[in-house]
Amino acid sequence: MTTLRDRMSGWHALPRDARRLLIVNLLFALGYNGIGLMLRPLYVLRLGLGAAHYGMYAAGGSFAYMLASLLAGLLGMRLGERRTMLVGAFGCLVGTALLPLTEWLDPRWWAPLPIISNVVLSVFWALAIVPMVPALLGITDESHRDQTIGLSSTLSGLGILAGNLIGGLLPRVFSALMGSTQTSNDGFRLAISVALISGIALIALLWRVPDGPPVERQVQVSQAPLRLPVLLLIGTFSMLIQTASAAMATFSSPYLDQELHLSTEAIGLVTTLGQALAVFGMGISPWVARRITSRGGTIVVGLGASLALLPMAAIPQWLAAVASRIVLGVFNMMRMPLMQMFAMAQAPQSRRSLMSGILLTGGGLCLTLVGYLGGLLAAARGYRAVFWAAAAVTAVATGVFALVTRALIARGTLERA
């Protein structure tokens, strides 16, 4: 079985620019997916605007991410992956900086500004992340495709792990430094702003990665075939299979905070523990793909994610919720690289930015629907109703994915991967 040490041992075999891109990916994960993604929802909830507003906040960002993901794929092909990522990185700084300003403004802005901030951050986050894997694959040997995707996912997981650990501690640390004995909103605002440091560092590093040759890229794009049914299939199932993971990512922290009354530090500890195990899941994804193919791995982790969400849905107790969150987190982190491996095997290099955009557009649409509809359902029936519904959708979607892809592979429409 592939271990974390084995996964990292391929580092020195990669070109220098590939290593730089992997560090950029690590910094994105640390600042935005780790510290930011953990603390921003909790801060929005502390504004006291209710579950329905939080659902709109989550759905607004997810909808923007969904639309921008497809745009990012097209820009990656036309402008080049590095330039697209640079635009995204600068925009992420703006989106992150807006949220801590909320309570400095008139209370009339307290409801719209978090949503605006999340929309801006999500749009530019898509521009930064969608071209990442295609850029890596463009400067590494095709025979190392799955290994490179696995290493990228592992480093991303390590960044999120470190960000969750740091993010769980920062609000109380900053609150104490400002003389408060309780975790204050001022402490949260300063903690969220820490993500700006990693954002500036990754821009400096990304600036040193050279652009690919634009003329060659245009020739490749014009000659590469575009298989629309394959793109639609990848987009549809990348949306539906991750429903359980989207519900967990969007509503588990509010559930632990609002209904089970866990502290921010406890939520941070739970998130860190889950992310530590998720890194293991990312590390074994290439091994799973070699054993049962990336398609088979996607089916296994989809069904596993559906089952893992059931304790959180069925048992209103913090231990069951924590167990669900940790196990589902592992399955989710395995799903992402496995789905990427399957998707990238279906496209030539010159079309992989578009394929990545389609893949993440489906994910963004899922988060949008789960955030909006889940917010309404949570306001009417409670968070556990959201978890029941999400588990059912993921189970059904995974079964349909297994049947459809099996038939298309037999017909030669899809590559066996």
Buried (B, 14 or more C-beta within 10 A) or exposed (E): EBEBEBBBEBEEEBEEBBBBBBBBBBBBBBBBBBBBBBBBBBBBBBBEBBBBBBBBBBBBBBBBBBBBBBBBBBBBBBBBBBBBBBBBBBBBBEBBBBBBEBBEEEEEBBBBBBBBBBBBBBBBBBBBBBBBBBBBBBBBEEEBBBBBBBBBBBBBBBBBBBBBBBBBBBBBBBBBEEEBEEBBBBBBBBBBBBBBEBBEBBBEBBEEBEEBEEEEBEEBBEEBEEBEEBBEBBBBBBBBBBBBBBBBBBBBBBBBBBBBEBEBEBBBBBBBBBBBBBBBBBBBBBBBBEEBBBBBBBBBBBBBBBBBBBBBBBBBEBEBBBBBBBBBBBBBBBBBBBBBBBBBBBBBBBBBBBBBBBBBBBBBBBBBBBBBBBBBBBBEEBBBBBBBBBBBBBBBBBBEBBEBBEEBBEEEBBBEB
